Amino acid sequence: MKLNISTNAPTENEVLEYPENPEEFALQVRKKLAALLLNRLHAQPVRDLGVGVSFGSWIALTREQAHLTELDLAVGLNLPEASIPQICSDDFRPWTATPSQMADLMVLFRLHLDAVTAFVNSHQARGSNTEITSGSTASQVGTWLRELREELLARTSEDLIC
Amino acid sequence: MFDKLFKDPTLLLRLKRGDEGAYDEWFLQITALLHAYFRRWKVRPEQLPDLAATVLAELWESRFKDYDPQRGSPGAFVALIAKRVALDHRRAEKKTEALPLDDFNELTYEICMPGTDEDGEDRATRLDSALKPLQRRERSMLLRKFEGETTTQLSRRFRISESAVKSKLRRIVKKLQRIHQVKSGGNFDP
């Protein structure tokens, strides 16, 4: 996209002070803006998603509350924009994401590990057997949760664990 | 200078209709203008995205609720918020400079600079072992300070006052010095 401030043309000095790469700068600002707005929205880590709320719908609702676009979120999570509708859908299962991706999402949304664990457990309790989702058994999800914890520790996000 | 943002009626109309392309275009313009604005305030380049994001967050959260057309144009309203952010930033910078944490700064420099020491020991390993005696919360606070978070940001994150953050950091440094003086028999040398 071309930076075009057509009306009321900028002065020479202003042009000199514009970023060398406006698109790159705008992306950096989007990333910071997403983190800032979500951090202000949830000063304390979120430990409970609410009764009967799917993971995806909680993400979608929080994004709207923070006045963020899908692109803001995609930039904040280092993901392609096309993946955001999938994350925000009711069918999204956190354990289908890699622990690293999930940790990024939890850090951005200030989501406590307890909330994710509770979501996993409630899903397990509803299931008729140990199969949580196709291809993921309870033990695999347990391993995923442990790896997720390590990812959070590596990001010095202790406040999302303890 | 921000009046430019509100002078293209076609763009504003597209924005009003919820056109995402128009929003992206507008976002590109406002970030470029904020970049130019904060450059005039001699803000360091690495801090520019933070400050621009702070202005946008204020605008997004207020949703122009505080905007009074009697007092000026929408561009002037954006400039007012940008100026407030710039002033807050300048004050925060002064505060950080005035923070009587010389030992802390020395310690930060000593153990947090990336790279390898003369004896070949990785600084990350040194940092890890140096901070081991601290409690998890203390370590978290110190690491975030090392990463450059301001006292204000730390006070928000840990839900304590700014003065409590400062005194906690001082206590953490003293604790580290005490522990490592005992170990190394005098000077702080983690």
Boltz contact constraints between the chains, C-beta under 6 A:
constraints:
  - contact:
      token1: [A, 1]
      token2: [B, 28]
      max_distance: 6.0
  - contact:
      token1: [A, 3]
      token2: [B, 28]
      max_distance: 6.0
  - contact:
      token1: [A, 3]
      token2: [B, 32]
      max_distance: 6.0
  - contact:
      token1: [A, 5]
      token2: [B, 4]
      max_distance: 6.0
  - contact:
      token1: [A, 5]
      token2: [B, 29]
      max_distance: 6.0
  - contact:
      token1: [A, 7]
      token2: [B, 7]
      max_distance: 6.0
  - contact:
      token1: [A, 7]
      token2: [B, 8]
      max_distance: 6.0
  - contact:
      token1: [A, 8]
      token2: [B, 4]
      max_distance: 6.0
  - contact:
      token1: [A, 8]
      token2: [B, 7]
      max_distance: 6.0
  - contact:
      token1: [A, 14]
      token2: [B, 36]
      max_distance: 6.0
  - contact:
      token1: [A, 17]
      token2: [B, 36]
      max_distance: 6.0
  - contact:
      token1: [A, 17]
      token2: [B, 39]
      max_distance: 6.0
  - contact:
      token1: [A, 18]
      token2: [B, 32]
      max_distance: 6.0
  - contact:
      token1: [A, 18]
      token2: [B, 36]
      max_distance: 6.0
  - contact:
      token1: [A, 19]
      token2: [B, 35]
      max_distance: 6.0
  - contact:
      token1: [A, 22]
      token2: [B, 28]
      max_distance: 6.0
  - contact:
      token1: [A, 22]
      token2: [B, 32]
      max_distance: 6.0
  - contact:
      token1: [A, 25]
      token2: [B, 31]
      max_distance: 6.0
  - contact:
      token1: [A, 25]
      token2: [B, 35]
      max_distance: 6.0
  - contact:
      token1: [A, 26]
      token2: [B, 27]
      max_distance: 6.0
  - contact:
      token1: [A, 26]
      token2: [B, 28]
      max_distance: 6.0
  - contact:
      token1: [A, 26]
      token2: [B, 31]
      max_distance: 6.0
  - contact:
      token1: [A, 28]
      token2: [B, 49]
      max_distance: 6.0
  - contact:
      token1: [A, 29]
      token2: [B, 31]
      max_distance: 6.0
  - contact:
      token1: [A, 29]
      token2: [B, 49]
      max_distance: 6.0
  - contact:
      token1: [A, 29]
      token2: [B, 52]
      max_distance: 6.0
  - contact:
      token1: [A, 29]
      token2: [B, 53]
      max_distance: 6.0
  - contact:
      token1: [A, 32]
      token2: [B, 49]
      max_distance: 6.0
  - contact:
      token1: [A, 32]
      token2: [B, 50]
      max_distance: 6.0
  - contact:
      token1: [A, 32]
      token2: [B, 53]
      max_distance: 6.0
  - contact:
      token1: [A, 33]
      token2: [B, 53]
      max_distance: 6.0
  - contact:
      token1: [A, 33]
      token2: [B, 56]
      max_distance: 6.0
  - contact:
      token1: [A, 36]
      token2: [B, 53]
      max_distance: 6.0
  - contact:
      token1: [A, 36]
      token2: [B, 57]
      max_distance: 6.0
  - contact:
      token1: [A, 37]
      token2: [B, 57]
      max_distance: 6.0
  - contact:
      token1: [A, 67]
      token2: [B, 60]
      max_distance: 6.0
  - contact:
      token1: [A, 156]
      token2: [B, 140]
      max_distance: 6.0
  - contact:
      token1: [A, 156]
      token2: [B, 143]
      max_distance: 6.0
  - contact:
      token1: [A, 158]
      token2: [B, 136]
      max_distance: 6.0
  - contact:
      token1: [A, 158]
      token2: [B, 140]
      max_distance: 6.0
